[in-house]
């Protein structure tokens, strides 16, 4: 992904429309760079401990059940 597109998606992370934010997250997760990884991690840390626990629990359960 080129820098212009990466910057577009990084800006969209702050859009008021949740669909635009989710699309930007998905796009950056598919083909972003290390800067994208840092920004996504920073935003993930801002989640509540409960939300983080839910994300981890779902990932573990999917792995244990062999679901991709």
N, CA, C and O atoms as a GROMACS GRO file, in nm:
protein
  272
    1UNK      N    1   0.086  -0.116   0.000
    1UNK     CA    2   0.000   0.000   0.000
    1UNK      C    3   0.091   0.123   0.000
    1UNK      O    4   0.190   0.128   0.073
    2UNK      N    5   0.058   0.222  -0.081
    2UNK     CA    6   0.144   0.340  -0.088
    2UNK      C    7   0.115   0.436   0.028
    2UNK      O    8   0.013   0.426   0.096
    3UNK      N    9   0.208   0.529   0.050
    3UNK     CA   10   0.201   0.621   0.164
    3UNK      C   11   0.075   0.708   0.162
    3UNK      O   12   0.019   0.738   0.267
    4UNK      N   13   0.031   0.747   0.045
    4UNK     CA   14  -0.089   0.832   0.035
    4UNK      C   15  -0.211   0.756   0.087
    4UNK      O   16  -0.292   0.810   0.162
    5UNK      N   17  -0.222   0.632   0.046
    5UNK     CA   18  -0.336   0.550   0.089
    5UNK      C   19  -0.326   0.519   0.239
    5UNK      O   20  -0.427   0.522   0.310
    6UNK      N   21  -0.206   0.489   0.286
    6UNK     CA   22  -0.188   0.463   0.429
    6UNK      C   23  -0.229   0.586   0.510
    6UNK      O   24  -0.301   0.574   0.609
    7UNK      N   25  -0.185   0.704   0.468
    7UNK     CA   26  -0.220   0.826   0.540
    7UNK      C   27  -0.370   0.852   0.538
    7UNK      O   28  -0.427   0.900   0.637
    8UNK      N   29  -0.434   0.819   0.426
    8UNK     CA   30  -0.580   0.835   0.416
    8UNK      C   31  -0.648   0.748   0.521
    8UNK      O   32  -0.736   0.794   0.594
    9UNK      N   33  -0.608   0.622   0.528
    9UNK     CA   34  -0.670   0.531   0.624
    9UNK      C   35  -0.637   0.570   0.768
    9UNK      O   36  -0.722   0.556   0.857
   10UNK      N   37  -0.516   0.617   0.794
   10UNK     CA   38  -0.481   0.662   0.929
   10UNK      C   39  -0.569   0.780   0.970
   10UNK      O   40  -0.612   0.786   1.085
   11UNK      N   41  -0.596   0.872   0.880
   11UNK     CA   42  -0.685   0.985   0.910
   11UNK      C   43  -0.828   0.936   0.935
   11UNK      O   44  -0.899   0.990   1.020
   12UNK      N   45  -0.868   0.833   0.861
   12UNK     CA   46  -1.005   0.782   0.876
   12UNK      C   47  -1.027   0.713   1.011
   12UNK      O   48  -1.142   0.691   1.050
   13UNK      N   49  -0.921   0.680   1.080
   13UNK     CA   50  -0.937   0.619   1.213
   13UNK      C   51  -1.007   0.714   1.310
   13UNK      O   52  -1.062   0.669   1.411
   14UNK      N   53  -1.006   0.844   1.280
   14UNK     CA   54  -1.070   0.943   1.366
   14UNK      C   55  -1.202   0.994   1.310
   14UNK      O   56  -1.260   1.089   1.363
   15UNK      N   57  -1.251   0.932   1.203
   15UNK     CA   58  -1.377   0.974   1.143
   15UNK      C   59  -1.492   0.950   1.240
   15UNK      O   60  -1.487   0.856   1.320
   16UNK      N   61  -1.594   1.035   1.235
   16UNK     CA   62  -1.709   1.017   1.324
   16UNK      C   63  -1.797   0.899   1.283
   16UNK      O   64  -1.874   0.849   1.365
   17UNK      N   65  -1.787   0.856   1.158
   17UNK     CA   66  -1.867   0.744   1.108
   17UNK      C   67  -1.798   0.612   1.143
   17UNK      O   68  -1.687   0.587   1.097
   18UNK      N   69  -1.861   0.528   1.225
   18UNK     CA   70  -1.798   0.403   1.266
   18UNK      C   71  -1.768   0.308   1.149
   18UNK      O   72  -1.671   0.232   1.154
   19UNK      N   73  -1.849   0.311   1.045
   19UNK     CA   74  -1.824   0.224   0.929
   19UNK      C   75  -1.694   0.263   0.859
   19UNK      O   76  -1.619   0.176   0.814
   20UNK      N   77  -1.668   0.392   0.850
   20UNK     CA   78  -1.544   0.439   0.789
   20UNK      C   79  -1.425   0.399   0.876
   20UNK      O   80  -1.323   0.355   0.823
   21UNK      N   81  -1.438   0.413   1.008
   21UNK     CA   82  -1.330   0.373   1.099
   21UNK      C   83  -1.302   0.224   1.088
   21UNK      O   84  -1.186   0.182   1.082
   22UNK      N   85  -1.407   0.144   1.085
   22UNK     CA   86  -1.389  -0.002   1.076
   22UNK      C   87  -1.324  -0.040   0.943
   22UNK      O   88  -1.236  -0.126   0.940
   23UNK      N   89  -1.367   0.022   0.835
   23UNK     CA   90  -1.305  -0.005   0.706
   23UNK      C   91  -1.157   0.030   0.708
   23UNK      O   92  -1.074  -0.046   0.658
   24UNK      N   93  -1.123   0.145   0.765
   24UNK     CA   94  -0.983   0.187   0.774
   24UNK      C   95  -0.901   0.087   0.856
   24UNK      O   96  -0.789   0.053   0.818
   25UNK      N   97  -0.956   0.041   0.966
   25UNK     CA   98  -0.888  -0.058   1.050
   25UNK      C   99  -0.863  -0.185   0.970
   25UNK      O  100  -0.752  -0.240   0.973
   26UNK      N  101  -0.965  -0.231   0.900
   26UNK     CA  102  -0.950  -0.354   0.820
   26UNK      C  103  -0.846  -0.337   0.710
   26UNK      O  104  -0.764  -0.426   0.688
   27UNK      N  105  -0.849  -0.223   0.641
   27UNK     CA  106  -0.753  -0.199   0.534
   27UNK      C  107  -0.610  -0.193   0.588
   27UNK      O  108  -0.519  -0.252   0.530
   28UNK      N  109  -0.591  -0.122   0.697
   28UNK     CA  110  -0.457  -0.111   0.755
   28UNK      C  111  -0.409  -0.247   0.807
   28UNK      O  112  -0.290  -0.278   0.801
   29UNK      N  113  -0.502  -0.326   0.858
   29UNK     CA  114  -0.467  -0.459   0.907
   29UNK      C  115  -0.425  -0.554   0.796
   29UNK      O  116  -0.348  -0.647   0.819
   30UNK      N  117  -0.475  -0.531   0.677
   30UNK     CA  118  -0.442  -0.617   0.563
   30UNK      C  119  -0.310  -0.581   0.498
   30UNK      O  120  -0.234  -0.669   0.459
   31UNK      N  121  -0.281  -0.451   0.487
   31UNK     CA  122  -0.161  -0.416   0.410
   31UNK      C  123  -0.094  -0.287   0.458
   31UNK      O  124  -0.034  -0.215   0.378
   32UNK      N  125  -0.102  -0.259   0.586
   32UNK     CA  126  -0.036  -0.142   0.640
   32UNK      C  127   0.113  -0.170   0.664
   32UNK      O  128   0.163  -0.277   0.631
   33UNK      N  129   0.181  -0.071   0.721
   33UNK     CA  130   0.323  -0.083   0.750
   33UNK      C  131   0.344  -0.081   0.902
   33UNK      O  132   0.249  -0.094   0.979
   34UNK      N  133   0.469  -0.066   0.945
   34UNK     CA  134   0.498  -0.068   1.089
   34UNK      C  135   0.434   0.051   1.162
   34UNK      O  136   0.394   0.038   1.277
   35UNK      N  137   0.426   0.165   1.096
   35UNK     CA  138   0.359   0.281   1.155
   35UNK      C  139   0.212   0.248   1.182
   35UNK      O  140   0.158   0.285   1.286
   36UNK      N  141   0.150   0.178   1.089
   36UNK     CA  142   0.011   0.137   1.107
   36UNK      C  143  -0.003   0.043   1.225
   36UNK      O  144  -0.095   0.057   1.306
   37UNK      N  145   0.088  -0.051   1.235
   37UNK     CA  146   0.086  -0.145   1.347
   37UNK      C  147   0.097  -0.070   1.479
   37UNK      O  148   0.023  -0.100   1.573
   38UNK      N  149   0.187   0.025   1.488
   38UNK     CA  150   0.202   0.103   1.611
   38UNK      C  151   0.074   0.178   1.645
   38UNK      O  152   0.032   0.181   1.761
   39UNK      N  153   0.012   0.240   1.544
   39UNK     CA  154  -0.110   0.316   1.569
   39UNK      C  155  -0.226   0.225   1.610
   39UNK      O  156  -0.301   0.258   1.701
   40UNK      N  157  -0.240   0.113   1.542
   40UNK     CA  158  -0.348   0.019   1.579
   40UNK      C  159  -0.327  -0.034   1.720
   40UNK      O  160  -0.423  -0.047   1.795
   41UNK      N  161  -0.204  -0.066   1.755
   41UNK     CA  162  -0.174  -0.113   1.892
   41UNK      C  163  -0.204  -0.005   1.995
   41UNK      O  164  -0.260  -0.034   2.101
   42UNK      N  165  -0.168   0.119   1.964
   42UNK     CA  166  -0.195   0.230   2.056
   42UNK      C  167  -0.345   0.243   2.081
   42UNK      O  168  -0.388   0.262   2.195
   43UNK      N  169  -0.421   0.231   1.976
   43UNK     CA  170  -0.566   0.242   1.991
   43UNK      C  171  -0.625   0.121   2.062
   43UNK      O  172  -0.724   0.134   2.135
   44UNK      N  173  -0.568   0.006   2.042
   44UNK     CA  174  -0.615  -0.114   2.110
   44UNK      C  175  -0.594  -0.103   2.261
   44UNK      O  176  -0.678  -0.148   2.338
   45UNK      N  177  -0.484  -0.043   2.302
   45UNK     CA  178  -0.456  -0.026   2.445
   45UNK      C  179  -0.556   0.067   2.511
   45UNK      O  180  -0.575   0.062   2.633
   46UNK      N  181  -0.621   0.152   2.432
   46UNK     CA  182  -0.719   0.246   2.487
   46UNK      C  183  -0.852   0.179   2.520
   46UNK      O  184  -0.941   0.242   2.578
   47UNK      N  185  -0.866   0.055   2.483
   47UNK     CA  186  -0.989  -0.018   2.512
   47UNK      C  187  -0.997  -0.050   2.661
   47UNK      O  188  -0.897  -0.048   2.732
   48UNK      N  189  -1.117  -0.077   2.704
   48UNK     CA  190  -1.134  -0.116   2.844
   48UNK      C  191  -1.073  -0.254   2.866
   48UNK      O  192  -1.062  -0.333   2.773
   49UNK      N  193  -1.033  -0.282   2.987
   49UNK     CA  194  -0.979  -0.415   3.018
   49UNK      C  195  -1.077  -0.527   2.982
   49UNK      O  196  -1.036  -0.635   2.939
   50UNK      N  197  -1.206  -0.501   2.999
   50UNK     CA  198  -1.307  -0.603   2.965
   50UNK      C  199  -1.306  -0.631   2.815
   50UNK      O  200  -1.312  -0.747   2.774
   51UNK      N  201  -1.300  -0.527   2.735
   51UNK     CA  202  -1.299  -0.544   2.590
   51UNK      C  203  -1.173  -0.619   2.546
   51UNK      O  204  -1.180  -0.707   2.460
   52UNK      N  205  -1.060  -0.584   2.604
   52UNK     CA  206  -0.936  -0.654   2.572
   52UNK      C  207  -0.947  -0.802   2.608
   52UNK      O  208  -0.905  -0.889   2.532
   53UNK      N  209  -1.005  -0.831   2.725
   53UNK     CA  210  -1.022  -0.970   2.767
   53UNK      C  211  -1.113  -1.045   2.670
   53UNK      O  212  -1.088  -1.162   2.639
   54UNK      N  213  -1.219  -0.980   2.622
   54UNK     CA  214  -1.308  -1.043   2.526
   54UNK      C  215  -1.235  -1.075   2.395
   54UNK      O  216  -1.253  -1.184   2.340
   55UNK      N  217  -1.155  -0.983   2.347
   55UNK     CA  218  -1.079  -1.006   2.224
   55UNK      C  219  -0.986  -1.125   2.240
   55UNK      O  220  -0.980  -1.212   2.152
   56UNK      N  221  -0.915  -1.130   2.350
   56UNK     CA  222  -0.821  -1.240   2.375
   56UNK      C  223  -0.896  -1.371   2.390
   56UNK      O  224  -0.854  -1.474   2.336
   57UNK      N  225  -1.006  -1.369   2.463
   57UNK     CA  226  -1.083  -1.492   2.485
   57UNK      C  227  -1.138  -1.548   2.353
   57UNK      O  228  -1.134  -1.669   2.330
   58UNK      N  229  -1.189  -1.461   2.268
   58UNK     CA  230  -1.241  -1.506   2.138
   58UNK      C  231  -1.130  -1.565   2.054
   58UNK      O  232  -1.148  -1.669   1.991
   59UNK      N  233  -1.015  -1.499   2.050
   59UNK     CA  234  -0.902  -1.550   1.971
   59UNK      C  235  -0.856  -1.686   2.022
   59UNK      O  236  -0.831  -1.777   1.942
   60UNK      N  237  -0.845  -1.701   2.153
   60UNK     CA  238  -0.804  -1.830   2.211
   60UNK      C  239  -0.906  -1.940   2.180
   60UNK      O  240  -0.869  -2.052   2.143
   61UNK      N  241  -1.033  -1.906   2.197
   61UNK     CA  242  -1.137  -2.006   2.174
   61UNK      C  243  -1.140  -2.049   2.027
   61UNK      O  244  -1.156  -2.167   1.997
   62UNK      N  245  -1.126  -1.953   1.936
   62UNK     CA  246  -1.122  -1.986   1.794
   62UNK      C  247  -1.004  -2.080   1.764
   62UNK      O  248  -1.018  -2.176   1.690
   63UNK      N  249  -0.890  -2.050   1.824
   63UNK     CA  250  -0.771  -2.134   1.803
   63UNK      C  251  -0.795  -2.274   1.858
   63UNK      O  252  -0.765  -2.373   1.792
   64UNK      N  253  -0.849  -2.282   1.978
   64UNK     CA  254  -0.874  -2.412   2.042
   64UNK      C  255  -0.978  -2.495   1.965
   64UNK      O  256  -0.972  -2.618   1.964
   65UNK      N  257  -1.072  -2.426   1.902
   65UNK     CA  258  -1.176  -2.496   1.824
   65UNK      C  259  -1.135  -2.520   1.680
   65UNK      O  260  -1.208  -2.585   1.605
   66UNK      N  261  -1.021  -2.468   1.642
   66UNK     CA  262  -0.972  -2.484   1.505
   66UNK      C  263  -1.049  -2.401   1.403
   66UNK      O  264  -1.057  -2.438   1.286
   67UNK      N  265  -1.103  -2.289   1.449
   67UNK     CA  266  -1.180  -2.200   1.361
   67UNK      C  267  -1.088  -2.088   1.314
   67UNK      O  268  -1.013  -2.029   1.392
   68UNK      N  269  -1.095  -2.059   1.185
   68UNK     CA  270  -1.013  -1.949   1.132
   68UNK      C  271  -1.091  -1.823   1.121
   68UNK      O  272  -1.037  -1.720   1.078
   0.00000   0.00000   0.00000
